[in-house]
Amino acid sequence: QGGFYTWVTLPEGLDSRAMLPRAVNQLVAYVPGTGFYVNGEGRRNMRLSFCYPTPDRIREGIRRLATVVEQELDLVATFGPDALPVTAMPNFAATPAPNVR
């Protein structure tokens, strides 16, 4: 009922940014939580949008996302959190802003 977005906190050891390519491969997408922090935090968070899809499509998207999360948890349980690849992201804080007039 209501709302536009849902903020999700993943289990310890998971990284929403590193997990995103595998989620997209399952035809589900989200915004990694790191996009909402200036200091690199938010790796365990993601923002899901529920503004457009039908309830049936939302349920299917959550089912697909749950499969990806379960696979990530299996990797962490087997190999430890260092086994998950971290997607390289540019360091925007070190990049000067454009000169806008």
C-alpha positions as CSV (number, residue, x, y, z in Angstrom):
1,Q,0.0,0.0,0.0
2,G,1.4,3.4,-1.0
3,G,5.0,4.3,-1.4
4,F,7.2,4.7,-4.4
5,Y,10.4,2.9,-3.2
6,T,11.5,0.3,-0.7
7,W,14.9,0.5,1.0
8,V,16.4,-3.0,1.5
9,T,19.3,-4.0,3.8
10,L,21.0,-7.2,2.7
11,P,22.5,-9.7,5.0
12,E,26.0,-9.1,6.3
13,G,28.7,-9.9,3.7
14,L,26.7,-9.0,0.6
15,D,27.4,-6.1,-1.7
16,S,24.5,-4.7,-3.7
17,R,26.8,-3.1,-6.2
18,A,28.8,-6.3,-6.9
19,M,25.5,-8.3,-7.1
20,L,23.8,-6.0,-9.6
21,P,25.2,-7.6,-12.8
22,R,23.9,-11.0,-11.7
23,A,20.5,-9.5,-10.8
24,V,20.3,-7.8,-14.2
25,N,21.2,-11.2,-15.8
26,Q,18.0,-12.5,-14.1
27,L,16.1,-9.5,-15.6
28,V,15.6,-7.6,-12.3
29,A,17.3,-4.3,-11.4
30,Y,17.6,-2.0,-8.5
31,V,19.7,1.0,-7.4
32,P,22.7,0.0,-5.2
33,G,22.7,1.8,-1.9
34,T,26.2,3.3,-2.5
35,G,24.5,5.8,-4.8
36,F,22.9,7.4,-1.7
37,Y,26.1,7.9,0.3
38,V,29.0,10.3,-0.3
39,N,31.5,8.2,1.7
40,G,31.1,4.8,0.0
41,E,28.8,3.3,2.6
42,G,25.5,1.5,1.6
43,R,27.0,-1.6,0.1
44,R,24.5,-3.7,1.9
45,N,21.6,-1.6,0.8
46,M,19.5,-1.3,-2.4
47,R,16.5,0.8,-3.4
48,L,13.6,-1.0,-5.1
49,S,10.9,0.8,-7.1
50,F,7.3,-0.3,-6.9
51,C,5.7,2.6,-8.8
52,Y,4.9,1.0,-12.1
53,P,4.9,-2.8,-12.2
54,T,1.7,-4.8,-11.5
55,P,1.6,-6.8,-8.3
56,D,2.2,-10.0,-10.2
57,R,5.4,-8.5,-11.8
58,I,6.5,-7.2,-8.5
59,R,6.2,-10.8,-7.0
60,E,8.1,-12.2,-9.9
61,G,10.9,-9.6,-9.6
62,I,11.2,-10.3,-5.9
63,R,11.4,-14.0,-6.6
64,R,14.2,-13.5,-9.1
65,L,16.0,-11.1,-6.7
66,A,15.6,-13.6,-3.9
67,T,17.3,-16.3,-6.1
68,V,20.3,-13.9,-6.7
69,V,20.6,-13.1,-2.9
70,E,20.5,-16.8,-2.0
71,Q,23.2,-17.5,-4.6
72,E,25.3,-14.7,-3.1
73,L,24.8,-16.0,0.4
74,D,25.9,-19.5,-0.8
75,L,29.1,-18.0,-2.2
76,V,29.8,-16.1,1.1
77,A,29.1,-19.3,3.1
78,T,31.4,-21.3,1.0
79,F,34.3,-19.0,0.2
80,G,33.9,-16.0,2.6
81,P,33.0,-12.4,1.8
82,D,36.2,-11.8,0.0
83,A,35.2,-14.2,-2.7
84,L,32.6,-11.8,-4.1
85,P,33.9,-9.5,-6.9
86,V,33.6,-5.8,-6.3
87,T,32.5,-3.8,-9.3
88,A,35.0,-0.9,-9.9
89,M,33.3,2.4,-9.6
90,P,34.9,5.8,-10.4
91,N,36.0,7.9,-7.5
92,F,33.8,10.9,-8.2
93,A,35.0,12.8,-5.1
94,A,38.5,12.9,-6.7
95,T,37.1,14.2,-10.0
96,P,36.8,18.0,-10.2
97,A,33.3,19.3,-11.0
98,P,32.7,21.0,-14.3
99,N,32.9,24.8,-14.4
100,V,29.2,25.6,-14.8
101,R,28.2,29.2,-15.4
